[in-house]
Amino acid sequence: MSLAQAFRISLGILCLSMQPSSPLSQETSKPAGATERQQSATSYVYSPGSGDRLESISKASQSQRLLDEKNYELTTTFRVPSINGGETIDREVSERSQKVSDTQFQVERVIRTPNSSGRLATHEMVKEDHQLKDKTEEIHRSYYRSDINGKLAAQAVENETITKPNARETQTTRTLYRPDIEGKFSLEELEEASELRVSDTLTIKESKRKLKEAGGRMPVVESLKETTTKQSDKSFKREMIVHQAAENGRLTLTDKVTETQTERPDGTREYQRLLESRNINPYLRNLNSTSLILSQRVTGEERRHQDGSIESITRVESLDPFDQSKGLRVTEMVTEITRPLPNGKVSIERIVKIRDVNGNYTVSQKIAQTVEPSR
């Protein structure tokens, strides 16, 4: 994981929610000679309670069984405090992948939530079928959600084709189908993307997304171009340009994101993400201005200490959408410390502070996680 990815994760609530899923009915066959690895993690999420105390608002327990990247099981159970004391299950997220053949594997993801009687029942399900044909991988996804009677109903079907004409190029096509008024699935969204590794240090990604209109046309509603320049094994610069369709249907430059990651001689990694946008206020689109304004700056720093611990600090500076004259102000700070523990365990503590109306920083969330080693 790059430092940039780590900082994106640190800004989220808790990334244990993975992809929702549930076990297949058959038992996963264990490949000859394969060694099963098991790992578990427990996370606690705290928020301000009465007074200055932090109170636990949820607990996530995750278990993992891994044979290889195509044969594994993941189960995450989320618990919240019960009205009568103790804990109650809020939801269970599970995922199971099973290899069918050398060219095919299937993944099933399920989210279960308590029903009216308090028993866990399937709320959402995603089924994936991956097939490899020469240099092309075809992925078929079906999305389901329970209706008012608790019966799973198909919500969408997605087909994705990934082709690699050569070692430096990847082409991807994704189509999304939804049921119409008569219940028949029809094409609603089309996305075409390409990735070209121009050289060992330069990679370019481009994509176009089309949406179906009432008359059946599918105009381009968004295009994206991302250029990544690798400066060293641990340093890079990435620039992303986004164009979106305006009211007249023409594509207009709306966002520019610039990311950089560098490493100092002492091993400290520094990360920065700048967002320049045309529309600062999502509710009041500026139809007259075509210029981009720096609306957010994310900076991060990661240090490795002699005791093996890793400390990262992330600062988020944002514009007030209703009063841009104040300029960028720090609105959120995230501190994360990863420490090695005895017996190979790892503890992760993440503290999120936000700026209140008085300009003071208060803890809005604390996450404490312990990861058990593979066995």
N, C-alpha and C positions, 0 to 999 in steps of 0.2 A: 504494500500500500504506500502510495506517495504521501508526502506531508500534506499536499493539497487535499487529497481525499480524506486524510485524517482530520483536518480542520473542518471539512464539510460535515463529517460525522459528529464532531464535537459540538457543532452548532445545532444539531438535531436533538430531539427529546431523548430517545433511546432507540438504538438501531437493532434491538433484539427482535423486533417484530418481523424481520425477514420477509420472505414471500409466504403468504398463507398457504397451508396445505394439510393433507391428512393421508394416513397410510393406505396403500393399495390392499386389496383383499388377500392376495397371495403373499407368501413369505419370500423375501428377497433371496435369490440364489447366490451363494457365496462362491466367487470365482476360485478355481483351483490355485492354491498357493497364496491367496490373498490374506492379509493380516488385518483384522478388524481393530479400529481405534475408537475409543470412546472419550468424550470430553463433556464437561458440564460447566454451567455458569449460573450464578445467582446474582440478581441486581435488585437494589432497593432504590426507589425514587422518593425523595422528600420535598415537601413544599412548606412555606411558612404556615404555621398554625396560630394558636392563641399566643399573644405576647410575642416574644422574639424566638420562640421555639420552632424547630423544624419537625414536622410530623410526617410519618411514612404514609404515602398515598397509594403506592402500588409496589408489588414484588413480582419479579419475573424470574422464573426458573427454566433453564434451557438444558436439554440433553442432546447429545449428538452421537450417532453411530456412523462411522465412515469406513467403507471398504476402499472406494476410489471415487473419482469425481462423478461417476455415473451410477454408483450404488451407495446410497446413504439414507439416513433418517435424521430429521431434526424435529424436535418438539419443544415448544415454548409455552409455558402456562403463566398467565397473568392473574395475580390475586390482588384484591383491594380489601380494605377494612370493612368488616360487616357491621351492620347496625346493632346487632346483638353482641358485638365483641368478636374477637378472632378475625379470621379471614374468609373471604368467599371468592370463588373463581369468577373472574370477569370475562375471560375468553381464553381459548386454547388455540394455538397456531401450530400446525404440523405440516411437514413436507417429507415426501418419500420419492426417491428416484430409483428406478430399476432398469438395468440393462437388459434389453430384449435380445439383441444380437450385436455383432461387431459394427453394424451400421445403424442401429436403432436403440434408443432408450426413451423411457417415459417418466414424466414427473407429475405427481398429483399434490396439490396444495389445498388445504382446507382450514377455514376459520370456524370454530365452534363457539357458540355463546349460550348462556342459560335461557331456556324457554320459560313459558309461563309457570311450569311446575318446578322450575329450578334445575332441571336436567340439561346437560350440554347437548345441543343439537346443531347440526351443520347449518351455518348461516351463509357462507360463501365458499365456492370451490373453483379452482382453476385446474384444468387438465391440459397437459402438454405432451405432444408426440414429436420427437426429434428423429429425423431420418437423414442419413448421409448418402448422397448419390454422386459418385465421382468427386468433383470439386465444389459441389453444392450441398448445403444443409437446408432442409425444409422443416419448418417448425409450425405445427398446427396447435392453436390454443383455443380452448372453449371456456367461457366464463359463465358461472351459474350463481344465482342468489335465491334464497328461500322466499316464497311468496307469503301472503297473509295466512295461508293454511299450513305453512311449514314445508311445502313441497319445493324442491329445487327447480328453478326455471332458467332456461338459457337466456343470458343477457347480451352476449356478444361472441363473435367468432373472429379470431385473428390469425392470419397466415403470414409467415415471414420466410423469406428466401434469402440466404446468404451465400454468395458466390465468390470464389477466389480465382480469377482468371490467371493470376500469376502470384509470385511470392510477395510482391509489393502492393497489390491492389485487392480491395474488397468492395463488393457491391451488395447493397441490401435493399430489398423491397418489402414493405409491410402494408397489408391491406386489412381494414377493419370493417366487419359486417355487423349490422344490428337489425333486429326484427322490425318490420314496418307495421302499419295499421292492421294488416291481414295476418301478421305473424310470420311472414316470409322474410328471410334474411337478405338484405340488399347492401351493396357497397356504400359506406358512409365516409371513409377516410382512406387516403392513400399517401404513403410516405416513401420516397426514394432517396437513398443515401449512398455515398461512396467514400472510401478512404484510400488515399494514395500515399505510400511512403516514398517520397521523392528521392530521399537520400537517407543515410544513417542518422542524420540530425534533423531532418525536416519531414513532417507529416501533415497532410492537408485532408480535412474532412468537410464534406458538403452534403446538404440535405434539403429537400423540398417537401412540404406537406400540403396536401390538397384536401378540401372538404366539399362534400356534395351539397349543391344548392337545391332549392325547391324545384327548379326546372330541370334538374338532372345534370347540369354542368358541374365540373369539378375544377374550379380555379385554384391556383396556388395561393395559400393564405399566409404562408410563412416560409422563409428560406434562411439557411444558416450556413456559415462558413467558419471553420475553426482551423487555425494554423498553429502547430506546435513546433518550436525550435528547441532541440535538445542541446544544451550547452555543456553538460557533463553528465556523469551517471546520476548525480543528485541535484542537478540544476536544469531549469527549463524556463521558457517563456511561451505562453499560450495566448492567442488572441481570437476572440469569437465575435463575429459580426452577425446581427439578426435583423432581417427585414420582415415586416408584417404588412398585410394588406390594409390600406386605408379605406375610407368610406367610398372612394371612387374606384376601388378595386386594384389600384396600383400599389406595388410593393414600395414601402418607405422604410428607410433606416430608422430603427427604433431603439436598438440597444447595442452597446459594445462592451465586451468584458475582456479585461486584460489580467492574466495571472502570471506571476513569477515566483520561482522558488530558487533559492541560493543556499550555499553552505559555506560558512566561514571556516578559516583554518582550524579553529578549536572544535569543529564538529557541530556547532550550533546551526540549525536550519531555520531559514526565514522565509515566510510565505506572504504574498500580498495579492489581493483580488480587488480590482477596481471595476465598478459598474457605472457606465455612462448611459443615461437613458433620455429618451425624448419625452416620455410621459411619467412624471414623478408621482402624480396623483392618479391612481387607477380609476377613480370615479369622475375625474375631470380631465378628459383628454385634450391636450393642447393641439388644436388643428392648424394653428397658424405657424407655430415655430417648428423648424426642421433641425434645429441644433440640438446636440446632446449635452446634458448637464451631468457632472459627476454627482451621483446620488448615493453611492455607498462605497465604503472602503473597508475591507477586511484585512487585518494584518495578524500574522501569527509567528510565534517563535517556539522552537523545540530544542530543549537541552537534555543531554544525557549526562548523568552524574556518575561518580566513581562507584557508588553502591549499587549500580545497575538500574536505578530508577530513571524514568523519562518524564520530564515536566514540559508541558506546553501551555502557552497563554495565547488566547485569541481575543482580539478587540474588534468590535463592529461599530463603525461610524456611519450614520445615516442622516439624510436630509429630512427635516420635518416637511411632509407633503403640503401642509397648510400654511407654513411660514418658512419658505426657503431662504429668507434673508439671514437667518442665523447660521447658515452654512452647515458643514458636517459636524456632528456631535456624537461622542461615544454613547451608544444606546445599550450595548450589551458587552459583557466580558465573561469569557469562559476559561477556567483554569482546570487542567487535567493532569493528574499525576499517576503514573503506572509504576508499581513497585513489585519486585520479585519477592515471594514469600517462601518459607520452608516447604519441602516436599514438592517443589516445582510449581506451586500455585502462584497466581498473579492477581494483585488487587489493583483496581482502577477506581479513582475517585474524581468525579467531575462536578464542579460548582459553577452554576450560571448566575450571574448578577445582572440586573437590569437597572436602568436609570429611571427614577421616579420623577414626578412633576416638579419636585423641589430640587432636582439635580443630584440627589443622593443615590448611591448604589446599594441596592438591597438584594439579598439572596432570593432568587425566584425558584431555584431548583437545585437539588443536590442528588447525585446518582452515585451509589457505591456498588461496585461489582467485584465479584471474586470468580476467577476462572480456574477450574480444576484441570490438571494436566491430562494428556491422553494416556490411556492405559490399555 
